[in-house]
Amino acid sequence: MKKLAAKLRDWMEETHGTAFELRRHFFRRFFDSDLVSSAGQWQVVAGGFIAIVLSLCVPMIQAYYHKYLMLQALDSPQPYRMAAVADHLFLITFSMTLTGLLTAMQWPSLFPGLRDYLVLAGLPVRTRDVFVAKFMALLTYIAIFIAALNWPPCGALNFAMHGRYYISRAANPGVLFLSMTLAAFFVFFALVALQGLLLNVVSPRLFPGVSLLVQCILFTLLICFLPFVLSIPGLDRYMHLRPDFARWIPPAWFLGLDQEMLGNREPYVHGLAVMAKVAAGAAAFCALAAYLWSYRRQKVRMIETPIQTRHEFAALRRWRNKWSDRFLPQQPEHAVFSFTMATLARSRLHRMVLTGFVAVAFALIVESFVSLILGGGFKGFAVKTFALEEAAVSAPLALSLFVLAGYRYLFRLPVEVRANWLFRVHEGGNRELLLRGMERFVFCLGVLPIALLTLPLEIEIFGALTGAAVSLLAFLPSLVMEEVLLAGFEKIPFTSAYLPGKRPLIETVCMYGIAFGAYVGILSGLIVTSLRETPYFLIVLGSLLAIWARVRKGRLEYWHVGELEFEEVAEPAVQTLAIYRD
């Protein structure tokens, strides 16, 4: 095996022709990012993600095993069969959602871009070879992801379902795997066809903005859809219904295909299976047609068509230029504030990262209201239940947590590390002013907009006076969260080298889970409870003000000490506990 592995490595290091090298080039680009200091560093993060997915299979097997053990103890097989159908629908929908998320994340890389043409312009390769290599690399990449995503839950579910009501067939795991795979490829091909349509219909001047808008909408909707996906296993009592609206729901099509391959001969199920086959074939055909349509045409549009300067949000830029000088009188503050805003306005990758954090916050907010509705506790906004009030208060808290955490993570991602010399030159004597510019940006485009956007919701739920009080109580924790996240962050946004994977991914996920439970869950209940009595409200208000003053004072004590960080290094073997500050 060692000799075989060595021969494979040697073979991979050799050159094998134009087609192979183009495919290898495009395939590797899916695993690299311009946001890190050097290529290949995302392998640590990818390894952590794979470890989380594999570790989740263990509790999944245990949960499904006990679930079906109880179902098989019943006298009637009907609950068992309905639960099996619901779980098949869950896995199919889950596969479609995750594939859509991955495709949305790789949205700019679905077709050859301007950089690909410029990089390959000096090589003796044809446009057709570039398109074929890009499409084959994309297919290989998504096929590996779909196979790795679908096979473990298929095996786990079929293992847990064994019992007296289980109809044993050798093809059972393969049937569910095939249904999930076709459903995932349907989503992938549909999104590829959508971008191909935009690429050929929208003008080159407007395409970057329109494409980014569509990408952000898709990403946000898919993340917000995850709570609905996770609730599907609980819908087993409705699986015997045959609603007409299911013909318009893609996951139901592939569930019908799955059930037909398992032996269900109902005309209703057969109709859904036919729709699944037609939809999968039509999506693949449209994706291939989009590539053929873009052949030659895209290269001409991207290289030979002059793209004029974009003028979106001209009024907003004029307002910023008018008031930023008054709000930021010091030049170093103004420089950092303007540089951060301009970077977010121009960098697609940075905006996409921030969109991901905002989408997670929206998904959690939607999940709280959906749980309230499905649990029967929602009787309209006119009935002010404790659960409804707690869900309304959790909206600004969840947004502030993930938006501010998103900013802190986003500021670590560089734009062009070698261009940070300008800030290095002006660091002497301006360290405090440079950090203050970052703080003003987080407050003006993070804390304050969240409070203003959620104020109408609080007024609608609580009334004008009480809603304003709730907004104030939710605003103060946002200020505390801002101070906590900026404490020890001694970088100018987008100017420092970035090393991902310094902290294990499972540790990061657990930290966000604990923070969400403590910051949103506990604090929202405390705020709603304090509204019952005026003394409680004053106590909570005073406590939050005191905490904010103490945390801010502790952070500002170190503003005059140390140096700005422009080169991120690995974690030291021995922690200094910030003793160097003394």
ABEGO torsion letter per residue (X at the ends): XAAAAAAAAAAAABBAEAAAAAAAAAAAAAABBAABABBGAAAAAAAAAAAAAAAAAAAAAAAAAAAAAAAAABABAAAAAAAAAAAAAAAAAAAAAAAAAAAAAAAAAABBBAAAAAAAAABBBBAAAAAAAAAAAAAAAAAAAAAAAAAAAAAAAAAAABEAABBBBAAAAAAAAAAAAAAAAAAAAAAAAAAAAAAAABBAAAAAAAAAAAAAAAAAAAAAAAAAAAAAAAAAAAAABBBAAAAABAAAAAAAAAAAAAGBABAAAAAAAAAAAAAAAAAAAAAAAAAAAABGAAAAAAAABBBBBBABGAAAAAAAAAAAAAABABAAAAAAAAAAAAAAAABAAAAAAAAAAAAAAAAAAAAAAAAAAAAGABAEAABBBAAAAAAAAAAAAAAAAAAAAAAAAAAABBABAAAAAAAAAAABGAAAAAAAAAAAAAAAAAAAAAAAAAAAAAAAAAEAAAAAAAAAAAAAAAAAAAAAAABGBBBBBGABBBBBGABBAAAAAAAAAAAAAAAAAAAAAAAAAAAABAAAAAAAAAAAAAAAAAAAAAAAAAAABEBBBABBBBBBABBAGGAAAX
